[in-house]
Amino acid sequence: MKRLNLLLIAIGIFNFHYSFGQEFSFNQGGATHKDYYDVIPYETNNDKIFINVEINGKKRKFLFDTGSTTLISESLFREINPALMNKQVVVDMFKNKDTLKIVSLNDLKLGSIIFNDIPASVIQSSPDWFKCLNVEGIIGSNMLRNSIVQISSKNHTVTITDNQKKLPLSKDNISKLKLIKSSYPFIQISINKIPLEVIFDTGNGAFFSLSNGMMNNIIKGEKNKPFETISTGFGANSFGLFGAENNTEMFRLRIPLLQINKGKFENTIVETSSIVQSSIGSELLKYGTVTLDYLNKNFYFEPFESEINLEEKKWPVSPTVFNSQITVGVVWGELKGQINLGDKIIAIDSTNYENWDICNLLGLKLKDKDKATLTLKDNRGIIKQIEIHKE
């Protein structure tokens, strides 16, 4: 865990489950048969889950994203020419908005399971990382709403069924699942025994993403803070469906105890942001098996260990990507003034990143170190070197 993804999953938190205007229900369509069951292998990249689906007899790579509705790329839309259902103004997690076409997908296969009449948005301009990873769409919660979905990181599989008897589920690790709007799965967690309701979002590669709004509500409602503020920062390092997060004040917090069902996580380090909705992300899968019983509205988390210590040191700079160039997205703590937002990161230690494009940058990681030397170029073209340390 003690490594820095150069994008910090900047490609990563990717939802658009808030909409304005006339409400369109994505909760339509479903599997063509009852009593279905299949185990589908998945691969990961930046802690995101990718599965193969079949449309028009051809295998396609889709992101498996419980925090989203189903979506296809513009190029796939042009290829398969699905029926147009509607158009709608859609707002992403950072309140950026656009109007998207909504189409109906038929004969979409997940393993042996065939789905028909599934509403899907069409994204007109796919994110660069879609193109780099050959991703053609997203499988979202509206398509899964009548299923029981188990995700196993040990086996790298997603099991999908509508028959609870076909899955070994323990009632010792169960809590209620609330489905909101387009069947987005909301779960109950607690931080220092304060109950919170957050979305379980496999499209978010982090463990816990806390919105500034929820943090402020917790502070207002509690005499004693259930977390410790480690440092403050300013900037942005994430992208939504329609663009980047606006620069905002951010907080790096330590949560002494975060609990999900019977799983206890000690010393969770979380960075707040301007996201609309707080979430538990796909990193949870590293610590246990998750089952989303959309059908019966139950959430199962079976931890591999009962108590897990997540404390880790963090870098005082959070990079992001702008115009295919690694830049400084957030500056934390005492480096404010020495390093500025938007400074280009020319090199990290002896590796030069100045001319690398977004596809090259996706997999890059800074190995386990406690310090690194950044070579930076500011907006005046002045180059400087600064040594940074994990804190």
C-alpha positions as CSV (number, residue, x, y, z in Angstrom):
1,M,0.0,0.0,0.0
2,K,2.9,2.4,0.6
3,R,3.3,3.5,-3.0
4,L,2.2,6.5,-4.9
5,N,0.2,6.1,-8.1
6,L,1.3,9.0,-10.2
7,L,-2.3,9.6,-11.1
8,L,-3.6,9.0,-7.6
9,I,-6.5,7.4,-9.4
10,A,-7.1,10.8,-11.0
11,I,-8.7,8.8,-13.8
12,G,-10.6,7.1,-11.2
13,I,-13.6,8.3,-9.2
14,F,-16.0,8.2,-12.1
15,N,-19.7,8.6,-11.4
16,F,-22.6,10.5,-12.7
17,H,-25.6,9.5,-10.5
18,Y,-27.0,12.9,-10.0
19,S,-29.3,14.4,-12.6
20,F,-31.5,17.4,-13.2
21,G,-34.5,18.0,-15.4
22,Q,-37.1,15.4,-16.2
23,E,-36.3,12.2,-14.3
24,F,-35.7,9.2,-16.5
25,S,-35.7,5.7,-14.9
26,F,-32.7,3.6,-15.7
27,N,-34.4,0.7,-13.7
28,Q,-35.6,-1.1,-16.8
29,G,-34.9,-4.3,-18.6
30,G,-33.1,-7.3,-17.2
31,A,-32.0,-10.9,-17.7
32,T,-34.0,-12.9,-20.2
33,H,-34.2,-16.0,-18.0
34,K,-34.8,-16.8,-14.4
35,D,-32.6,-18.9,-12.1
36,Y,-29.4,-17.7,-13.7
37,Y,-25.9,-18.2,-12.3
38,D,-22.4,-17.5,-13.7
39,V,-18.9,-16.8,-12.4
40,I,-17.1,-14.2,-14.5
41,P,-13.4,-13.6,-14.3
42,Y,-12.2,-10.0,-14.0
43,E,-8.9,-8.1,-14.3
44,T,-7.8,-5.0,-12.4
45,N,-6.0,-1.8,-13.3
46,N,-5.5,1.0,-10.7
47,D,-7.8,-1.0,-8.4
48,K,-10.6,-0.9,-10.9
49,I,-12.5,-3.9,-12.1
50,F,-12.8,-4.7,-15.8
51,I,-14.9,-7.5,-17.2
52,N,-15.6,-8.8,-20.7
53,V,-19.1,-8.5,-22.0
54,E,-20.4,-9.7,-25.4
55,I,-22.4,-7.4,-27.7
56,N,-23.3,-8.3,-31.3
57,G,-21.2,-11.5,-30.9
58,K,-18.0,-9.5,-30.0
59,K,-16.2,-9.4,-26.7
60,R,-15.9,-5.9,-25.2
61,K,-14.0,-4.6,-22.2
62,F,-16.2,-2.8,-19.7
63,L,-15.6,-1.2,-16.4
64,F,-17.6,-2.8,-13.6
65,D,-18.9,0.2,-11.6
66,T,-21.6,-0.1,-9.0
67,G,-21.5,3.7,-8.5
68,S,-22.7,4.3,-12.0
69,T,-25.5,3.5,-14.4
70,T,-24.7,1.5,-17.6
71,L,-22.8,3.5,-20.2
72,I,-21.3,2.9,-23.7
73,S,-18.8,4.9,-25.7
74,E,-19.8,7.0,-28.7
75,S,-17.8,4.6,-31.0
76,L,-19.7,1.6,-29.7
77,F,-22.9,3.5,-30.1
78,R,-22.1,4.1,-33.8
79,E,-21.1,0.5,-34.3
80,I,-24.2,-1.2,-32.8
81,N,-26.8,1.6,-33.5
82,P,-29.1,0.9,-30.5
83,A,-32.5,2.4,-30.2
84,L,-32.6,5.9,-28.7
85,M,-34.8,6.1,-25.6
86,N,-34.2,9.6,-24.3
87,K,-31.8,12.5,-23.7
88,Q,-31.0,13.8,-20.3
89,V,-29.0,16.4,-18.5
90,V,-26.5,14.5,-16.3
91,V,-24.4,15.9,-13.5
92,D,-21.2,14.2,-12.4
93,M,-19.7,13.9,-8.9
94,F,-18.2,17.4,-9.1
95,K,-21.4,19.0,-10.4
96,N,-20.1,19.3,-14.0
97,K,-23.0,18.6,-16.4
98,D,-23.8,17.7,-20.0
99,T,-26.6,16.3,-22.0
100,L,-26.3,12.6,-22.9
101,K,-28.2,10.3,-25.2
102,I,-29.9,7.3,-23.5
103,V,-30.2,4.1,-25.6
104,S,-31.6,0.6,-25.0
105,L,-29.1,-2.3,-25.1
106,N,-30.2,-5.8,-26.2
107,D,-28.4,-9.1,-26.3
108,L,-25.8,-8.0,-23.9
109,K,-24.1,-11.0,-22.4
110,L,-22.3,-11.3,-19.0
111,G,-20.9,-14.8,-19.2
112,S,-23.8,-16.9,-20.1
113,I,-26.4,-14.4,-18.9
114,I,-28.2,-12.4,-21.5
115,F,-29.7,-9.0,-20.7
116,N,-32.2,-7.1,-22.8
117,D,-33.7,-3.6,-22.8
118,I,-31.0,-2.1,-20.6
119,P,-30.9,1.7,-20.6
120,A,-27.4,3.0,-21.2
121,S,-26.0,6.6,-21.5
122,V,-23.7,7.4,-24.4
123,I,-20.6,9.3,-23.5
124,Q,-19.8,11.5,-26.5
125,S,-16.1,12.1,-25.6
126,S,-14.6,9.1,-23.8
127,P,-11.9,9.8,-21.2
128,D,-8.4,9.3,-22.4
129,W,-8.0,6.3,-20.1
130,F,-10.9,4.6,-21.8
131,K,-8.9,4.7,-25.0
132,C,-5.7,3.6,-23.4
133,L,-7.2,0.6,-21.8
134,N,-9.6,-0.2,-24.8
135,V,-12.6,0.3,-22.6
136,E,-15.9,0.5,-24.4
137,G,-18.4,1.0,-21.6
138,I,-19.5,0.6,-18.0
139,I,-21.7,-2.1,-16.4
140,G,-23.7,-0.2,-13.8
141,S,-26.1,-0.9,-11.0
142,N,-29.2,-0.4,-13.0
143,M,-28.3,-3.6,-14.9
144,L,-27.6,-5.5,-11.7
145,R,-30.6,-4.4,-9.7
146,N,-32.4,-7.8,-9.9
147,S,-29.3,-9.9,-9.1
148,I,-27.1,-11.0,-6.3
149,V,-23.5,-10.0,-7.1
150,Q,-20.5,-11.4,-5.2
151,I,-17.0,-10.0,-5.8
152,S,-14.0,-12.1,-4.8
153,S,-10.6,-10.6,-5.0
154,K,-9.0,-13.9,-4.1
155,N,-10.4,-15.6,-7.2
156,H,-10.7,-12.4,-9.3
157,T,-14.3,-13.3,-10.1
158,V,-17.7,-11.6,-10.1
159,T,-20.5,-14.1,-9.5
160,I,-24.0,-13.1,-10.7
161,T,-27.2,-14.9,-9.9
162,D,-30.8,-14.4,-9.0
163,N,-30.9,-17.4,-6.7
164,Q,-29.6,-16.8,-3.2
165,K,-29.3,-20.5,-2.5
166,K,-26.5,-20.8,-5.0
167,L,-24.2,-18.6,-2.9
168,P,-22.7,-19.5,0.5
169,L,-23.6,-16.4,2.5
170,S,-23.1,-15.9,6.3
171,K,-25.7,-14.0,8.2
172,D,-23.0,-13.0,10.7
173,N,-21.7,-10.5,8.2
174,I,-24.9,-8.9,6.9
175,S,-26.3,-5.4,6.9
176,K,-29.0,-3.6,5.0
177,L,-28.5,-2.3,1.5
178,K,-30.5,0.7,0.4
179,L,-31.0,1.2,-3.4
180,I,-31.4,4.9,-4.4
181,K,-32.5,6.3,-7.7
182,S,-30.9,4.1,-10.4
183,S,-30.3,1.3,-7.9
184,Y,-27.1,2.8,-6.5
185,P,-26.1,0.6,-3.5
186,F,-25.8,2.5,-0.2
187,I,-24.4,0.8,2.8
188,Q,-24.1,1.5,6.5
189,I,-20.6,2.1,8.0
190,S,-19.5,3.7,11.2
191,I,-16.5,5.9,12.2
192,N,-15.8,5.7,15.9
193,K,-19.4,4.3,16.3
194,I,-21.0,7.2,14.4
195,P,-23.2,5.7,11.7
196,L,-22.9,6.9,8.2
197,E,-24.6,6.0,4.9
198,V,-22.3,5.9,1.9
199,I,-22.4,4.4,-1.6
200,F,-20.4,1.3,-2.3
201,D,-18.7,2.3,-5.5
202,T,-16.4,-0.1,-7.4
203,G,-15.7,2.7,-9.9
204,N,-13.7,4.4,-7.1
205,G,-10.3,2.7,-6.6
206,A,-9.8,4.2,-3.1
207,F,-10.8,2.6,0.2
208,F,-12.8,5.5,1.6
209,S,-13.6,8.8,0.0
210,L,-15.1,11.4,2.3
211,S,-16.8,14.5,1.0
212,N,-16.2,17.9,2.7
213,G,-19.9,18.1,3.1
214,M,-20.2,14.9,5.2
215,M,-17.1,15.8,7.2
216,N,-18.6,19.2,8.1
217,N,-21.9,17.5,9.0
218,I,-20.1,15.1,11.3
219,I,-18.3,18.0,13.0
220,K,-21.5,19.9,13.6
221,G,-23.3,16.9,15.1
222,E,-20.6,15.6,17.4
223,K,-18.9,17.3,20.4
224,N,-15.8,15.2,20.0
225,K,-14.4,14.8,16.5
226,P,-14.2,11.1,15.5
227,F,-11.0,11.8,13.5
228,E,-7.7,13.6,13.7
229,T,-6.7,16.2,11.2
230,I,-3.2,15.3,10.0
231,S,-2.7,18.2,7.5
232,T,-4.6,20.5,5.2
233,G,-4.2,21.0,1.5
234,F,-5.6,23.0,-1.4
235,G,-6.1,21.9,-5.0
236,A,-7.6,19.0,-7.0
237,N,-6.5,15.6,-8.1
238,S,-9.6,13.9,-9.5
239,F,-11.8,13.8,-12.5
240,G,-15.5,13.2,-12.9
241,L,-17.4,12.2,-16.1
242,F,-17.3,15.7,-17.6
243,G,-14.1,17.3,-16.2
244,A,-11.8,17.9,-13.4
245,E,-12.6,18.8,-9.8
246,N,-12.4,22.5,-9.0
247,N,-9.6,23.5,-6.6
248,T,-10.9,23.3,-3.1
249,E,-9.7,23.0,0.5
250,M,-8.9,19.4,1.4
251,F,-8.2,17.7,4.7
252,R,-6.1,14.6,5.4
253,L,-7.6,12.8,8.3
254,R,-6.9,9.8,10.5
255,I,-10.0,7.8,11.6
256,P,-9.1,5.6,14.6
257,L,-11.9,3.1,13.9
258,L,-14.0,2.5,10.8
259,Q,-16.3,-0.4,10.8
260,I,-18.1,-2.2,8.0
261,N,-20.3,-5.1,9.2
262,K,-17.9,-7.0,11.4
263,G,-14.8,-5.7,9.7
264,K,-12.8,-3.3,11.8
265,F,-10.3,-0.9,10.2
266,E,-8.0,1.0,12.5
267,N,-6.2,4.2,11.6
268,T,-7.7,4.8,8.2
269,I,-6.1,7.7,6.4
270,V,-8.6,9.6,4.2
271,E,-8.4,12.7,2.1
272,T,-11.5,14.8,1.7
273,S,-12.6,16.5,-1.5
274,S,-15.6,18.3,-3.1
275,I,-17.2,15.0,-4.2
276,V,-21.0,15.1,-3.9
277,Q,-21.3,11.6,-2.3
278,S,-18.9,9.8,0.1
279,S,-18.1,6.3,-0.8
280,I,-16.4,3.0,0.1
281,G,-14.4,2.0,-3.0
282,S,-13.0,-1.1,-4.6
283,E,-10.0,-1.2,-2.3
284,L,-12.3,-2.8,0.3
285,L,-12.0,-6.0,-1.8
286,K,-8.4,-6.4,-0.7
287,Y,-9.7,-7.1,2.8
288,G,-12.7,-9.3,2.2
289,T,-15.4,-10.7,-0.1
290,V,-18.3,-8.4,-0.9
291,T,-21.8,-9.5,-1.8
292,L,-24.3,-7.0,-3.0
293,D,-27.7,-8.6,-2.8
294,Y,-29.7,-6.1,-4.8
295,L,-32.6,-8.5,-5.0
296,N,-33.2,-8.8,-1.2
297,K,-31.5,-5.5,-0.3
298,N,-28.7,-7.0,1.8
299,F,-25.0,-6.2,2.0
300,Y,-22.4,-8.8,3.0
301,F,-18.8,-8.2,3.8
302,E,-16.8,-11.2,4.9
303,P,-13.4,-9.8,6.1
304,F,-10.3,-12.0,5.7
305,E,-9.2,-10.6,9.1
306,S,-11.4,-9.2,11.8
307,E,-9.1,-6.2,12.5
308,I,-7.0,-4.4,9.9
309,N,-4.6,-1.5,10.5
310,L,-4.6,0.8,7.5
311,E,-2.2,3.5,8.9
312,E,0.3,4.6,6.3
313,K,2.6,7.5,5.5
314,K,1.6,9.9,2.8
315,W,3.4,12.1,0.4
316,P,3.1,15.9,0.9
317,V,2.3,16.4,-2.8
318,S,-0.6,14.8,-4.8
319,P,0.0,14.8,-8.5
320,T,-2.6,14.9,-11.2
321,V,-2.5,15.0,-15.0
322,F,-3.2,18.1,-17.1
323,N,-2.7,18.0,-20.9
324,S,-1.0,14.6,-20.6
325,Q,1.6,16.2,-18.3
326,I,2.1,15.2,-14.6
327,T,1.5,18.3,-12.6
328,V,1.1,19.2,-8.9
329,G,-2.6,18.8,-8.0
330,V,-2.5,19.3,-4.2
331,V,0.1,20.6,-1.9
332,W,-0.1,19.4,1.7
333,G,1.3,20.9,4.9
334,E,4.6,22.8,5.1
335,L,5.5,22.6,1.4
336,K,2.9,25.2,0.6
337,G,4.8,28.1,-1.0
338,Q,7.8,26.0,-2.0
339,I,5.7,24.0,-4.5
340,N,2.7,25.5,-6.3
341,L,-0.4,24.1,-7.9
342,G,0.1,23.5,-11.6
343,D,3.9,23.1,-11.4
344,K,4.9,20.5,-14.0
345,I,6.6,17.4,-12.6
346,I,9.5,17.0,-15.0
347,A,11.2,14.1,-13.2
348,I,10.9,11.9,-10.1
349,D,14.4,11.0,-8.9
350,S,16.3,10.0,-12.1
351,T,13.2,9.2,-14.3
352,N,12.1,11.9,-16.7
353,Y,8.3,12.2,-17.3
354,E,8.2,15.4,-19.3
355,N,7.2,13.9,-22.7
356,W,5.2,10.8,-21.6
357,D,1.6,10.7,-22.8
358,I,-1.4,9.7,-20.7
359,C,-1.2,6.0,-21.8
360,N,2.4,5.7,-20.6
361,L,1.5,7.4,-17.3
362,L,-1.4,5.1,-16.4
363,G,0.7,2.3,-14.9
364,L,3.5,4.3,-13.4
365,K,4.2,4.0,-9.7
366,L,6.8,5.3,-7.3
367,K,8.2,2.3,-5.5
368,D,8.3,2.0,-1.8
369,K,10.4,4.8,-0.6
370,D,10.3,7.3,2.2
371,K,11.8,10.1,0.1
372,A,12.0,11.2,-3.5
373,T,13.4,14.2,-5.4
374,L,11.0,16.1,-7.6
375,T,12.2,18.2,-10.6
376,L,9.6,20.9,-11.2
377,K,9.0,23.6,-13.8
378,D,6.8,26.5,-12.7
379,N,4.6,28.7,-14.9
380,R,7.5,31.0,-15.5
381,G,9.6,28.2,-16.9
382,I,11.9,28.1,-13.9
383,I,13.2,24.6,-13.0
384,K,13.8,23.6,-9.4
385,Q,14.5,20.4,-7.4
386,I,12.8,19.7,-4.1
387,E,13.2,16.6,-1.9
388,I,10.0,15.3,-0.4
389,H,9.4,12.8,2.4
390,K,6.5,10.7,3.4
391,E,4.8,12.0,6.5
